[in-house]
Amino acid sequence: MTGAGPYLVVCLGSRSERAMRYVAQLLDAGVGVRLVLPDDAAVTAFWRDGTAQADRGLDVHALQHSDMDPLLARLVPGWLRRAILAVLRPWHLARHWRALAERVDVASAGRFVAADVTATTLVRRLARRYPHVVATAALELPAVIPGRAP
Amino acid sequence: MGPRDVRAPRVLYLAFFFPPSRGSGVYRARATANHLVGRGWDVTVATAPTRFLHDMTGSFDEALAGTVDPRVRVERPSMRYYAWERDVRRFSRFRANFPVVAQKLHRWGRRHLLPDQYASWGLTSVIRGLRRHARRRFDLVLATGNPYSSFAAAWLLNRLAGVPYVLDYRDSWTLDQFHDRPALPDDHVAWRWERRVLSRAAAVAFVNEGQREWHAQRYPEVAERMLVVLNGWDADLLEAVPAGEPRTLDETASAARPLRFTFLGTLIAGQPIEQLAEAFQLARRDPVMAGAELHLYGYLSYFHESHGSALAVRELLDEAAATAMYYHGPVPKPEVSTVYRDSDVLVFMTSGGRYVTTGKVFEYMATGQPIVSVHTTEIAARDVLQGYPLWFDPGGLDVASIAKAMAKAAHAARDLTPQQRLQAREHAATFRRDRVLDPFERRLREIAGYPDDRDESQ
């Protein structure tokens, strides 16, 4: 199923050029995007970067106010921090979704896209809750672009 | 009388790409299995799971599966789809909950264990092979690559069960065939694997002399076990083309009817499509080419997930779109012969290098029609085209030269006599698949301990 609604693109890892380019391509193609980034700092960096200009088809949301990383950085050594992040970060970020869920219209999304590996856990949870929406890790443009002849 | 005298030699053929796959080298695998079973072997093929073909690559042709001898037993060991699965709902629970760890494990395996994304299939093939071997002994394992996990699986089966194995390189694992240089850095784990699998192989086959020579220089201790098994054309797949009675050109290339140039094969980015289109436009100025048409048939790229690659080819075709140049898409196998029959001149366009032969060139020659080359001069396919009387070679990718070769081929098509066509087919007959595979089959028999006592002249 390929819905005509906006794409919910989740990108929770370190900044991915590929994912940002994908968002820009979707907007160019006239597809609305709800972009979920890990925290406020990532949202600020996204707007500063200018990959996508403020656009009526684009909503950007932060999953949490600040990353868990600074706290970990104070408490544990680097190698252990990296290991903990590798194991727990996707799961930890997915837990923050509940706070954001009220602000984002998920049910009308045309597709859930895990734009990086860290986003997998959250997208999988959304996929289970909204079984009618396609959930994918592929950064694909829609086969038929809204408002354009195929 | 020992047991080997009373039963057929038994081979496990590790061929990931096998019908209904239409992936890399599938015709060679199909022909090899059919040939062996036709020569009295008991053949078991281990190949890709159906789900891989249908859901992951979309690269299959059910009609092709019908051309496999029903005596060939086909096994489909399972595999992991980590590298291909994009549907998040189908991710394993582990991958969904610990995606970063899953990714790191996957990468570690490829870097340190076996650098091949089909490795899981290789392992399950070994397990399946051992089970079958325990029930009834295999005399030989024949592995074709890519994927090169099949080589590793053959090696492991040899270590665990002592079954001799033969490797068939359809492509090269460590050689960049298009740029004539090693494909991998010196410290890459694939080099260790290649040395390991070659060291215990009873024989190693290559598709052309260039590849054999490169590997023989790289691994001199194995050189004497290396041989060339050319590709060939499959008589059963071209049966609709009249073999004995060449059609008269009165019917096909009469002065009243415009000539029809045809390319049939997979179109991929990197092929000289632009040069082909420009040359065709130039050639059409020759009176003999008046009204001539160029028809392109085939898939755009090998796999449906190669969306970007297919789009790139499509763009090239659009850019090159010229008057009287038409793209028709893929041709069902039963209709291939019709396409050839309706053609006057075949266009052999490829992006190969000195290590690339392609299977298509043999099929082209089997038609007995004029062939125009559109490729660089450094290509192994030239070796098999040498001697084909209706080959028109521009000697490279210069547009004007290609146009001249096209015009010459057009004249030849107009004036072609049945005798010329017969001569062309006689040259092609030396590359009929059964003739090419016969010596290889005899070698396999020797290795399996069933030397052939038939008269070689038969």
Interface residues (C-beta under 8 A of the other chain):
Chain A: L85 A86 V87 R89 P90 W91 F112 A114 V117 T118 T120 T121 V123 R124 A127 R128 A135 T136 A137 A138 E140
Chain B: E85 R86 D87 V88 R89 F91 R95 A96 N97 F98 P99 V100 V101 Q103 K104 H307
